[in-house]
Amino acid sequence: MNRREELALSLAEVEDRIAAACAAVGRSPDEVELLAVTKTFPAEDVAILSDLGLTAFAENRDQEASRKTAEFAELRPDAAARWHMVGSLQRNKARSVLRWADRIDTVDSARLADAIAKAATEPTEVLVQVSIDGDETRGGHPIGDLPRLADHVARSSELILRGVMTVAPLGMSPQQAFAALYEAVTRLRVDHPDATVISAGMSGDLEDAIAHGSTCVRVGTALLGSRRLASP
C-alpha cells in the first residue's frame, strides 16, 4: 500500500468516526471541521491530504511550519489551504507565526494577545486556549477567567475572536472536561455571539468532544499514523 492509499484509508475511517459521533447526538457532520495536525510529517503528506479534499492543517512549531507551508505552496500552488497554529506560542515569535498562520488557536494570556495584535498587519483570527483544570504546565487560560480574556481579545481591532480551544486534561474524563467547556462557551456566547468555534477532541477522544458541542476536531495520529520526521 502506498502513502496515498494509506492516507485515503485513514481519512475515510476518521470521517466515518465523525459521522457516527454526530449521528449519535443528532448533529450533522457538516458542523464539525476536521483539522489535520501535520506536525512532524512532510509537506508531501499535506499535499496528498489536500488532493483528498482537506483544506485545514495545523502545526505547533514555527520553524517547521514556516518551511513546510512554503514547500506545500510549491507542491500545490493552486490548492486552497488554511494553516492553524496549535502549539504554545512565545510572544517574540508572533510576527514570524503570522507569516504563515491563518488562525492562532492557542491564545492563553492578555500579553500574548497584545503581542499578536501588535505584530498583525491585518485582522487575525484567534481562539482562546482554555485550561479546564488550571494546570499551567499544559497550557491554557483558566476556564473560570475565560470571559475576561475573551473581552480583552474582542476589544482589539487587530484580533477576531472565533472561539475557544482545549485539550482534555489528564486525571479527568473527556466527557467531564468537554461538558465543562461547553457550559463555559454557552455563557461566553451571550456577550460574544460570533465566538462559535469549539476546537476540542483529538484522535483518542473526538467522539466525546463532538457529543459536547465540538465544531473542530484536531486529528494527527489517527489520520497520519505515528510521528515521523518532517524532513530527512
HUBELDA-V194728 format. One record per helix or strand of 3 or more residues. SS is the DSSP state (@ for helix, = for strand). FROM is the first residue (numbers start at 1). TO is the last residue. If there is no record, write none. Layout:
BEGIN
[[SS & FROM & TO] [SS & FROM & TO]]
END
This chain:
BEGIN
[[@ & 3 & 24] [@ & 29 & 31] [= & 33 & 37] [@ & 43 & 51] [= & 56 & 59] [@ & 62 & 75] [= & 82 & 85] [@ & 91 & 97] [= & 103 & 107] [@ & 110 & 119] [= & 124 & 131] [@ & 136 & 138] [@ & 143 & 155] [= & 159 & 166] [@ & 174 & 191] [= & 197 & 199] [@ & 206 & 211] [= & 216 & 219] [@ & 221 & 224]]
END
